[in-house]
Amino acid sequence: MRSNLHRFLLYCLIFILQIILDYYVNLGPYIYLCLLPLIILLIPMDSSPVKVMTASFAFGLLLDVMADGVLGLNAASAVMLAAFRKPLFDYFLNTDRLKKNELPSVKSAGIIQYSKFISICVCIYLSVYIFADCISVRPALFIMIRLISSIIVNGVTIMIISYSIIDKD
């Protein structure tokens, strides 16, 4: 029970932090800062794909409603990440050290494997988000610069948050 309560509070904390980032942190047009991929990655790996996709859609749609932006961008991106989450976890992090209900983290997987996992997941999320947001309105160079800079900033941010919050349990 404590584990479920702990995870719920962690989801709420990260979601509130995401809302604060949306309203008060603007890094310019080239960087979209998002923590929603971290919430999706923290859902237990033994959850069914339908539950994970439904929860991801709900978190994404709630973020779309609460933040300024196009309705459905975060929801679509979150569902796409939820679809690839388990196969990526199995490929990058499924070792004997990881238990099914353990949160994927730097401590349990190692910094290299975990950073690869986070980078690919953030890349999937941001590719859907940025291409859906910019595809017919912006030049290709702008889209690529925004995608690459957002992946780098979000990957580092998620690694820092993961190491400072999740690994300290």
Long-range contacts (C-beta under 8 A, 24 or more apart in sequence): 3-101, 6-169, 7-42, 7-44, 10-42, 10-165, 10-166, 11-39, 11-42, 11-59, 13-165, 14-38, 14-39, 14-42, 14-161, 15-39, 15-59, 15-62, 15-63, 18-63, 18-67, 19-63, 19-66, 19-67, 22-63, 22-66, 22-67, 22-68, 22-69, 23-67, 27-153, 29-142, 29-146, 30-142, 30-145, 30-146, 30-149, 30-150, 31-146, 31-149, 31-150, 31-153, 32-126, 32-129, 32-130, 32-146, 32-150, 32-154, 33-150, 33-153, 33-154, 33-157, 34-74, 34-125, 34-126, 34-129, 34-154, 35-157, 35-158, 35-161, 36-60, 36-63, 36-74, 36-77, 36-78, 36-125, 37-78, 37-81, 37-121, 37-122, 37-125, 37-154, 37-158, 38-158, 38-161, 38-162, 40-78, 40-81, 40-82, 40-85, 40-121, 40-125, 41-81, 41-85, 41-104, 41-118, 41-121, 42-103, 42-104, 42-166, 43-82, 43-85, 44-100, 44-101, 45-86, 45-89, 45-100, 45-101, 45-104, 46-100, 46-101, 49-82, 49-83, 49-86, 52-82, 52-85, 52-86, 53-79, 53-82, 53-83, 55-82, 56-81, 56-82, 57-82, 69-133, 70-132, 70-133, 73-129, 73-132, 73-133, 74-129, 76-128, 76-129, 76-132, 77-125, 77-126, 77-128, 77-129, 77-132, 78-125, 80-124, 80-125, 80-128, 81-121, 81-124, 81-125, 81-128, 84-121, 84-124, 85-121, 88-117, 88-120, 88-121, 89-117, 92-116, 92-117, 92-120, 93-117, 103-166, 103-169, 105-162, 105-163, 105-166, 105-167, 106-159, 106-162, 106-163, 106-167, 107-167, 114-159, 114-162, 115-155, 115-159, 118-155, 118-158, 118-159, 118-162, 119-151, 119-155, 122-151, 122-154, 122-155, 122-158, 123-151, 126-150, 126-151, 126-154
